[in-house]
């Protein structure tokens, strides 16, 4: 019997270390900003090819067939054209991508060009997600982005010209001291672009980031209610323009299949590259962020290999699934983790987390699973965004 698979490739390089991004906290800046000519980056692509070649035969033997491809990071589009072809070739040499229905690449405006976009389309990418974050140049500089608002507009336009008809842009609202006028300006400008899908994230003061340190020093102020108003304003503008909200932070369509597969545990996934994680055969596998040399030296080994039903993972999976309208599907949860949803929720830490969530939102529990009511989802997640929850990195630290 064939089993659908999400194939993820991680590109752990960026042009800048954004002040809000929790992914880059553990990555040294010197490693993050390696160039194509740097030995560590050159070796990285060879290392990923080794990793794919080592694990693909087992995946094929187990009946896995790729249905979704996602290149993320870091900044996947930072790769130059030759690097893109090398990485794509390493994957297609071992895995048959002919059955893939959605292939997404993440990009940042300053790293996208029309020539690169044309190559990506020729290789089968049919969806692009561009990290815009804001259309206010002052805000972009404040949060450490490497692009301007005009560059973002150019990148989106060139993606459409290259034939991408499934374009997402990421926006962040509710930054400390951001007023509603700035939020409205950003969303209205986004609505003028050839974009069909919008990811709007309430700002989260992630531990270790520059902005979190400013918050902790008292240089900026936090106001959960103001942040919720910012999110609801963005949501009203987008839904009013014909882009309905189908999950927390996601507006428009078609739905992002990769995120639904990942958040709702609809299929197993294999992650290639430093900092990537996998969920296959009811095991959670990962390589640690910020250890590029270690990965390059031994790319076929995983730093983490634990049961998918481990306590911290269960909370992580629940937190992600409950951002969707469907919530946690009991059947899929047991299929992916090997643990029944009922038994998982009886664990003290998991039960305490759900009780904390229920203080802010209305949880519906029935024979199919658990979900938040749509009316209380935003309030719940904005409130919980100020609480440091377990992430896969916690599992890596404690395994």
Rosetta blueprint (number, residue, H / E / L):
1 X L
2 X L
3 X E
4 X E
5 X E
6 X E
7 X E
8 X E
9 X E
10 X E
11 X E
12 X L
13 X L
14 X L
15 X L
16 X L
17 X L
18 X L
19 X L
20 X L
21 X L
22 X L
23 X L
24 X L
25 X L
26 X L
27 X L
28 X L
29 X H
30 X H
31 X H
32 X H
33 X L
34 X L
35 X L
36 X L
37 X L
38 X L
39 X H
40 X H
41 X H
42 X H
43 X H
44 X H
45 X H
46 X H
47 X H
48 X H
49 X H
50 X H
51 X H
52 X H
53 X H
54 X H
55 X H
56 X H
57 X H
58 X H
59 X H
60 X H
61 X H
62 X L
63 X L
64 X E
65 X E
66 X E
67 X E
68 X E
69 X E
70 X E
71 X E
72 X E
73 X E
74 X L
75 X L
76 X H
77 X H
78 X H
79 X L
80 X L
81 X H
82 X H
83 X H
84 X H
85 X H
86 X H
87 X H
88 X H
89 X H
90 X H
91 X H
92 X H
93 X L
94 X L
95 X L
96 X L
97 X L
98 X L
99 X L
100 X L
101 X L
102 X E
103 X E
104 X E
105 X E
106 X E
107 X E
108 X E
109 X H
110 X H
111 X H
112 X L
113 X L
114 X H
115 X H
116 X H
117 X H
118 X H
119 X H
120 X H
121 X H
122 X H
123 X L
124 X L
125 X L
126 X L
127 X E
128 X E
129 X E
130 X E
131 X E
132 X E
133 X E
134 X L
135 X L
136 X L
137 X H
138 X H
139 X H
140 X H
141 X H
142 X H
143 X L
144 X L
145 X L
146 X L
147 X L
148 X L
149 X H
150 X H
151 X H
152 X H
153 X H
154 X H
155 X H
156 X H
157 X H
158 X H
159 X H
160 X H
161 X H
162 X L
163 X L
164 X L
165 X L
166 X L
167 X E
168 X E
169 X E
170 X E
171 X E
172 X E
173 X E
174 X L
175 X L
176 X L
177 X L
178 X L
179 X L
180 X H
181 X H
182 X H
183 X H
184 X H
185 X H
186 X H
187 X H
188 X H
189 X H
190 X H
191 X L
192 X L
193 X L
194 X L
195 X L
196 X L
197 X E
198 X E
199 X E
200 X E
201 X E
202 X E
203 X L
204 X L
205 X L
206 X L
207 X L
208 X L
209 X L
210 X H
211 X H
212 X H
213 X H
214 X H
215 X H
216 X H
217 X H
218 X L
219 X L
220 X L
221 X L
222 X L
223 X L
224 X H
225 X H
226 X H
227 X H
228 X H
229 X H
230 X H
231 X H
232 X H
233 X H
234 X H
235 X H
236 X H
237 X H
238 X H
239 X H
240 X H
241 X L
242 X L
243 X L
244 X L
245 X E
246 X E
247 X E
248 X L
249 X L
250 X E
251 X E
252 X E
253 X L
254 X L
255 X L
256 X L
257 X H
258 X H
259 X H
260 X H
261 X H
262 X H
263 X H
264 X L
265 X L
266 X L
267 X L
268 X E
269 X E
270 X E
271 X E
272 X E
273 X L
274 X L
275 X L
276 X L
277 X E
278 X E
279 X E
280 X E
281 X L
282 X L
283 X E
284 X E
285 X E
286 X E
287 X L
288 X L
289 X L
290 X L
291 X L
292 X H
293 X H
294 X H
295 X H
296 X H
297 X H
298 X L
299 X L
300 X L
301 X L
302 X L
303 X L
304 X E
305 X E
306 X E
307 X E
308 X L
309 X L
310 X L
311 X H
312 X H
313 X H
314 X H
315 X H
316 X H
317 X H
318 X H
319 X H
320 X H
321 X H
322 X L
323 X L
324 X E
325 X L
326 X L
327 X L
328 X E
329 X E
330 X H
331 X H
332 X H
333 X H
334 X H
335 X H
336 X H
337 X H
338 X L
339 X L
340 X L
341 X H
342 X H
343 X H
344 X H
345 X H
346 X H
347 X L
348 X H
349 X H
350 X H
351 X H
352 X H
353 X H
354 X H
355 X H
356 X H
357 X H
358 X H
359 X L
360 X L
361 X L
362 X L
363 X E
364 X E
365 X E
366 X E
367 X L
368 X L
369 X E
370 X E
371 X E
372 X E
373 X L
374 X H
375 X H
376 X H
377 X H
378 X H
379 X H
380 X H
381 X H
382 X H
383 X H
384 X H
385 X L
386 X L
387 X L
388 X L
389 X L
390 X L
391 X L
392 X H
393 X H
394 X H
395 X H
396 X H
397 X H
398 X H
399 X L
